[in-house]
């Protein structure tokens, strides 16, 4: 008897794409777990997850494809029927044409089998999408596409219809999140062992619905043998690196962040960044500004210190202060020769730096400065800035971010709906849960400040960038409507505080499950 099904705390595990998932299955088989046993465990897990809903009056419709994803479907149908649930099975190809484990799984199903047509999904209240899994690397053929479109139309007409995708919605590329022509719009996705990049990357992220990842009996140590380098951005990845204040703490223990302020006509961006850096825990934050803008900064930033520098020489002298642990340049700085000069002084220091906004535009037009980038620099481009910085880099968002990190030697934060952090040593993380309310003026300046403030606290570039991106999104999620950039520093700080008083929202749980059918 299988005592239960374990929902994996998927944010604590690496992300595996199609190739690595296949390698993992083969490693498990080499350890003595057959492919059919893995299929049986996967199918049983999905079936048990479905039975958490009320039993429908109409049969559950299981759509089976030609490969192993379809094999999972045959198991799901068998398991549900054994639990007394009404089930219909429809196959994309004649069952006699199935091969290998999929054929063996089909042999367990003793009920009738329908041929899939565009009309098949009509009137179903629960549909299981077991058409195509993580191995799909082409556009769906017309027959499959018509079925997918039929399922999606049913969901549009009957919003309460539940659609369970097995491993990943059919038509979504597991590596890139791209849509292969068309794709199932699932209400739930049940994946196995680890989450996949396509679960987090848009546009596929929009098709997955609620994501569960289940353990199907593969030893987690086998994952480590693959030396994965891609992760979901979550506190499991960086939470332990954030320092906590103790009874003997003092402000310099938590770093001194210096923000290069913009001129009098554009002070808002750097002020937002400065407040964010302070709120997220930097011990001290200073803004360096020209004397003409000092009254604005001094009258609006009560907790942030101000420093005057009216010349390149005065800035250089200020940067020689060894107590400064990180410098942010870019928000509101202006695309000017003065910004270029200051950026060069910063990059010639061996210390930490964050480059955002105007600093990135200056960098894109100053090839001599690119050679000064190093591992303690974080670049935070959005898509347009990225293309100007790295015009020759092509590929998926992950590939481009990773290539840019290797080429520049700096940590890259490629901002967007699925922000990617990539490092020169090959590590990457995807933030696929950011709320759309962040699409408002000034939120990027706050993000730069959050990363800077965390970076100041003896945290690595990768961890600071990941933490800043996550806390930025989590802080935004606290607001149901009306979010503006000024709200974010405080809410991001509250999100950080909650990390140490609440268990992970991705905690594993146990669900009972009956014995898989023989």
C-alpha positions in Angstrom: 0.0 0.0 0.0 1.2 3.5 -0.9 0.8 5.5 2.4 0.3 8.8 0.7 1.3 11.2 -2.0 3.7 13.9 -1.2 3.3 17.3 -2.7 6.9 18.6 -3.2 8.0 22.0 -1.9 8.9 22.8 -5.5 10.4 26.2 -4.9 13.1 24.4 -2.9 14.1 22.3 -5.8 15.9 23.2 -9.1 13.9 23.6 -12.3 14.5 20.8 -14.8 13.7 21.3 -18.5 12.8 18.6 -21.0 16.3 17.1 -21.5 17.2 17.0 -17.8 13.8 15.5 -17.0 14.5 12.7 -19.4 17.9 12.2 -17.9 16.4 12.0 -14.5 13.9 9.3 -15.6 16.7 7.3 -17.1 18.8 7.6 -13.9 15.8 6.4 -11.9 15.4 3.4 -14.2 19.1 2.6 -13.7 18.4 2.6 -9.9 15.8 0.0 -10.4 12.5 2.0 -10.9 11.0 1.0 -14.2 9.4 3.5 -16.5 6.0 1.9 -16.0 6.4 2.2 -12.2 7.1 5.9 -12.6 4.1 6.2 -14.9 1.9 4.4 -12.4 3.0 6.6 -9.6 2.5 9.8 -11.6 -1.0 8.7 -12.8 -2.1 7.7 -9.3 -0.9 11.1 -8.0 -2.9 13.1 -10.5 -6.0 10.9 -9.9 -5.8 11.5 -6.2 -5.4 15.2 -6.7 -8.5 15.3 -8.8 -10.6 13.4 -6.2 -10.1 16.3 -3.8 -13.0 17.9 -5.8 -16.6 16.7 -5.5 -17.4 13.8 -7.8 -19.1 15.2 -10.9 -22.4 14.0 -12.4 -20.7 13.8 -15.9 -17.8 11.5 -16.5 -14.3 12.9 -16.1 -12.9 13.2 -19.7 -9.3 11.9 -20.0 -7.6 13.0 -23.3 -4.7 10.7 -24.1 -1.9 11.5 -26.5 0.4 9.2 -28.4 3.4 9.1 -25.9 4.2 8.7 -22.2 2.1 11.7 -21.3 -0.8 9.8 -22.8 0.4 6.8 -20.8 -0.1 8.8 -17.6 -3.6 9.5 -18.8 -4.5 5.8 -19.1 -3.3 5.3 -15.5 -5.3 8.3 -14.3 -8.5 6.9 -16.0 -7.9 3.5 -14.4 -7.3 5.0 -11.0 -10.3 7.2 -11.1 -12.6 4.3 -12.2 -11.2 2.2 -9.3 -12.3 4.9 -6.9 -15.8 4.8 -8.3 -15.6 7.9 -10.4 -17.3 8.0 -13.9 -14.7 8.2 -16.6 -14.5 8.6 -20.4 -11.3 8.0 -22.3 -10.5 9.5 -25.7 -7.3 8.7 -27.6 -5.6 10.9 -30.2 -4.3 7.8 -32.0 -5.7 4.2 -32.3 -4.7 2.5 -29.0 -3.3 -0.4 -31.0 -0.6 2.0 -32.3 0.7 2.8 -28.8 4.2 1.5 -27.9 6.3 0.8 -24.8 5.1 2.0 -21.4 2.2 3.8 -22.9 0.9 0.6 -24.4 1.3 -1.2 -21.1 -0.6 1.6 -19.3 -3.4 1.4 -21.8 -3.7 -2.3 -21.2 -4.8 -1.5 -17.6 -7.8 0.4 -18.8 -10.8 -2.0 -19.3 -13.4 0.5 -20.4 -14.4 1.9 -23.8 -12.2 4.2 -25.8 -13.3 7.0 -28.0 -11.5 8.6 -30.9 -10.7 12.2 -30.1 -12.6 14.8 -32.3 -13.1 18.5 -31.9 -16.5 17.7 -30.4 -15.1 15.4 -27.7 -14.7 18.0 -24.9 -18.3 19.1 -25.0 -20.3 18.8 -21.8 -17.4 17.6 -19.6 -17.0 19.3 -16.2 -13.6 17.9 -15.5 -11.0 17.3 -18.3 -7.6 15.7 -18.0 -5.1 16.9 -20.5 -2.7 14.0 -21.1 -2.0 14.8 -24.8 1.6 16.0 -24.8 4.1 16.5 -22.0 7.5 18.1 -21.5 9.0 16.5 -24.6 6.9 18.5 -27.1 9.3 20.5 -29.4 7.1 21.3 -32.3 3.8 23.0 -33.1 0.7 20.9 -32.4 -0.6 19.3 -35.6 -4.1 20.4 -36.8 -5.9 17.4 -35.2 -4.4 18.0 -31.8 -4.8 21.8 -32.1 -8.5 21.5 -32.8 -9.0 19.4 -29.7 -7.0 21.9 -27.6 -9.1 24.8 -29.0 -12.2 22.8 -28.2 -11.2 22.5 -24.6 -10.4 26.1 -24.3 -13.7 27.1 -25.9 -15.5 24.9 -23.4 -13.7 26.7 -20.5 -14.6 30.0 -22.0 -18.3 29.0 -22.2 -18.3 27.2 -18.9 -15.9 28.9 -16.5 -16.4 26.3 -13.8 -15.0 23.5 -15.9 -11.8 22.1 -14.4 -8.9 21.3 -16.7 -6.0 19.3 -15.2 -2.8 19.3 -17.2 -0.5 16.4 -16.7 3.1 17.6 -16.2 2.5 20.7 -18.4 -0.4 22.0 -20.5 -0.3 20.5 -24.0 1.2 23.0 -26.4 3.4 24.8 -23.8 7.2 24.4 -24.3 8.6 23.1 -21.0 11.9 24.9 -21.5 10.8 28.3 -22.7 7.1 28.8 -21.9 6.5 29.5 -25.6 3.1 28.4 -27.0 3.5 25.8 -29.8 0.7 27.1 -32.0 -2.0 26.8 -29.4 -2.0 25.4 -25.8 -4.4 24.1 -23.2 -5.5 26.7 -20.7 -5.5 24.6 -17.5 -7.1 25.4 -14.2 -4.6 23.0 -12.5 -1.2 21.5 -13.5 0.2 18.5 -11.7 3.9 18.0 -12.5 6.4 15.5 -11.2 9.6 15.7 -9.1 10.4 19.3 -10.0 8.7 22.3 -11.6 9.7 23.1 -15.2 10.9 26.4 -16.6 7.8 26.6 -18.7 5.6 26.7 -15.6 7.1 30.0 -14.7 8.0 31.7 -18.0 5.4 33.6 -20.0 3.3 33.1 -21.9 3.1 29.5 -20.8 2.8 30.6 -17.1 -0.7 32.0 -18.0 -1.8 28.6 -19.1 -0.8 26.5 -16.2 -3.3 27.5 -13.5 -2.5 26.2 -10.0 0.7 24.2 -9.9 1.3 21.1 -7.8 4.5 19.1 -8.0 4.4 15.6 -6.7 7.0 13.1 -5.6 6.8 9.9 -7.6 9.5 7.9 -5.9 12.6 9.4 -7.4 15.4 10.0 -4.9 16.1 13.7 -4.7 19.9 12.9 -4.7 19.5 11.9 -8.4 18.5 15.5 -9.1 21.8 16.7 -7.7 23.7 14.4 -10.0 22.4 16.5 -12.9 24.2 19.6 -11.4 21.2 21.8 -12.2 21.8 25.6 -12.4 18.3 27.0 -12.9 15.9 27.7 -10.0 12.6 29.2 -9.0 13.3 32.5 -7.3 12.0 32.0 -3.8 13.2 32.5 -0.2 14.4 28.9 -0.2 17.1 30.0 -2.6 18.4 33.1 -0.6 16.5 33.5 2.6 19.2 32.2 4.9 21.7 34.8 3.6 19.7 37.8 4.8 21.2 39.1 8.1 19.1 39.7 11.2 19.7 42.4 13.7 20.7 41.3 17.1 21.3 43.0 20.5 24.9 43.8 19.6 24.2 45.0 16.1 25.3 48.5 14.8 24.4 50.3 11.6 27.7 49.8 9.9 27.3 46.0 10.3 24.5 46.3 7.7 26.3 48.3 5.2 26.4 51.8 3.8 24.6 52.3 0.5 25.4 55.4 -1.6 22.8 56.5 -4.2 23.9 58.8 -7.0 21.2 61.4 -7.1 19.7 63.0 -10.2 19.6 66.7 -10.9 16.9 69.1 -9.4 14.4 68.4 -12.2 14.5 64.6 -11.7 15.1 63.7 -8.0 12.1 61.3 -7.6 13.7 58.2 -8.9 16.8 58.3 -6.7 14.7 59.3 -3.7 12.5 56.2 -4.2 15.6 54.1 -4.5 17.2 55.5 -1.4 14.1 54.9 0.8 13.8 51.4 -0.6 17.5 50.6 0.3 17.0 51.9 3.8 13.6 50.2 4.4 15.0 46.8 3.3 17.7 46.9 5.9 20.8 48.8 4.8 22.5 50.3 7.9 23.0 53.7 6.3 21.9 55.3 3.0 23.4 58.4 1.5 22.5 60.4 -1.6 25.2 62.3 -3.4 23.9 65.3 -5.2 24.9 68.5 -6.8 24.5 71.5 -4.5 21.7 72.9 -6.8 19.5 69.8 -5.9 20.4 69.6 -2.2 17.4 71.5 -0.9 15.0 69.0 -2.5 16.8 65.9 -1.1 17.5 67.4 2.3 13.9 68.5 2.8 12.3 65.2 1.7 14.7 62.5 3.0 14.8 62.7 6.8 16.4 59.3 7.4 18.8 59.4 4.4 22.0 61.4 4.6 22.9 63.8 1.8 26.4 64.5 0.4 27.4 67.3 -2.0 29.6 66.7 -5.0 29.7 69.4 -7.7 32.6 68.0 -9.7 34.2 64.8 -10.8 37.0 65.3 -8.3 34.6 65.7 -5.4 32.8 62.5 -6.4 36.1 60.7 -6.7 37.0 61.8 -3.2 33.7 60.7 -1.8 34.0 57.3 -3.5 37.3 56.7 -1.6 35.4 56.3 1.6 35.9 52.6 2.5 32.8 52.5 4.6 30.6 52.7 1.5 29.7 49.1 0.7 27.6 49.5 -2.5 26.8 52.3 -5.0 23.7 52.7 -7.1 23.8 54.8 -10.2 21.1 55.4 -12.8 17.7 56.3 -11.5 17.1 59.9 -12.7 20.8 60.4 -13.3 20.4 61.6 -16.9 22.2 60.4 -20.0 25.0 62.8 -19.8 28.8 63.1 -19.8 28.7 63.7 -16.1 26.9 60.4 -15.6 29.4 58.6 -17.8 32.3 60.1 -15.8 30.7 59.1 -12.5 30.0 55.6 -13.8 33.6 55.2 -14.8 34.8 56.2 -11.3 32.4 53.7 -9.8 33.4 50.8 -12.1 37.1 51.4 -11.4 36.4 50.7 -7.8 36.6 47.0 -6.9 33.5 47.3 -4.7 29.8 46.5 -5.3 27.7 48.5 -7.7 24.2 48.4 -9.1 23.5 50.0 -12.5 20.0 50.9 -13.5 18.0 53.1 -15.9 20.2 55.9 -17.3 23.4 54.3 -16.2 22.5 51.4 -18.5 21.8 53.7 -21.4 25.2 55.4 -20.9 26.9 52.0 -20.6 25.3 50.9 -23.9 27.0 53.8 -25.7 30.4 53.6 -23.9 32.2 50.5 -25.0 35.3 51.4 -22.9 33.2 51.1 -19.7 32.0 47.6 -20.5 35.4 46.3 -20.0 35.3 47.5 -16.4 32.3 45.4 -15.4 33.0 42.7 -12.9 31.4 40.1 -10.6 30.3 42.6 -8.0 28.2 44.6 -10.5 24.5 44.1 -11.0 22.8 45.3 -14.2 19.0 45.7 -14.1 17.8 46.2 -17.7 14.3 45.8 -19.0 13.8 44.3 -22.4 14.5 47.5 -24.4 17.6 48.4 -22.3 18.8 44.8 -22.7 18.6 44.9 -26.5 20.7 48.1 -26.5 23.3 46.7 -24.1 23.6 43.3 -25.9 22.4 43.8 -29.5 24.0 40.6 -30.8 22.7 38.2 -28.2 19.8 36.0 -29.4 17.7 33.2 -27.9 15.1 32.6 -25.2 14.9 35.0 -22.3 16.9 32.6 -20.1 19.5 32.0 -22.8 19.9 35.7 -23.4 20.2 36.6 -19.7 22.8 33.8 -19.2 24.8 34.8 -22.2 24.8 38.4 -21.1 26.0 37.5 -17.7 28.9 35.4 -19.2 29.8 38.1 -21.7 29.7 41.0 -19.2 31.0 39.2 -16.1 28.2 40.9 -14.1 25.0 39.7 -12.6 22.0 40.4 -14.9 18.5 41.1 -13.8 16.4 40.9 -17.0 13.2 42.5 -15.8 9.7 41.6 -17.1 6.6 39.6 -16.2 9.0 36.7 -15.6 12.2 38.5 -14.3 15.3 36.4 -14.7 18.5 36.7 -12.6 21.6 35.3 -14.2 25.2 35.2 -12.9 28.6 34.8 -14.7 29.1 31.4 -13.1 25.9 29.9 -14.7 23.3 30.1 -12.0 19.9 31.5 -12.9 16.6 32.1 -11.2 13.1 32.8 -12.6 10.5 35.0 -10.8 7.2 33.9 -12.4 4.8 35.2 -9.8 5.0 39.1 -10.0 1.7 40.9 -10.0 0.8 43.1 -12.9 0.2 46.0 -10.6 4.0 46.6 -10.8 3.4 48.1 -14.2 3.4 51.7 -12.9 5.9 54.5 -12.8 8.8 54.3 -10.3 8.6 50.6 -9.4 11.8 49.9 -11.2 13.6 52.6 -9.2 12.3 50.9 -6.0 13.6 47.5 -7.3 17.0 49.0 -7.9 17.0 50.4 -4.3 15.9 47.1 -2.8 18.7 45.2 -4.5 21.2 47.9 -3.5 20.0 47.8 0.1 20.3 44.0 0.4 23.6 44.0 -1.5 25.0 46.4 1.1 24.4 43.8 3.9 27.3 41.4 3.1 25.1 39.5 0.6 26.3 38.2 -2.7 25.2 39.7 -6.0 23.0 36.7 -7.0 21.3 36.5 -3.6 20.8 40.3 -3.4 19.3 40.4 -6.9 17.0 37.4 -6.3 15.9 38.7 -2.9 15.2 42.2 -4.2 13.1 40.8 -7.1 11.1 38.5 -4.9 10.5 41.0 -2.1 9.5 43.6 -4.7 6.8 41.3 -6.1 5.7 40.1 -2.7 5.4 43.7 -1.5 3.3 44.6 -4.5 1.0 41.6 -3.9 0.0 43.0 -0.6 -1.9 45.8 -2.4 -5.2 44.8 -4.0 -5.5 48.0 -6.0 -4.1 51.5 -6.4 -0.5 50.5 -6.0 2.0 53.3 -6.5 5.8 53.2 -6.2 5.8 55.0 -2.9 3.9 52.1 -1.4 6.5 49.5 -2.2 9.5 50.2 0.1 7.3 49.7 3.2 5.4 46.7 1.9 8.6 45.0 0.7 10.1 45.5 4.2 7.0 43.9 5.7 7.4 41.0 3.3 10.9 40.5 4.5 9.8 40.6 8.1 7.2 37.9 7.4 10.0 35.5 6.2 11.0 35.0 9.7 7.7 34.6 11.4 5.7 32.4 8.9 6.5 29.0 7.4 7.2 28.7 3.7 4.0 29.0 1.6 5.5 26.2 -0.4 5.6 23.7 2.5 5.1 20.0 1.6 1.9 18.3 2.7 0.8 14.7 2.8 -2.4 13.4 1.1 -3.7 9.9 1.4 -3.8 7.8 -1.7 -5.1 4.3 -2.4 -2.9 1.6 -3.9 -2.2 2.0 -7.6 -4.2 -0.5 -9.7 -2.3 -3.7 -10.7 
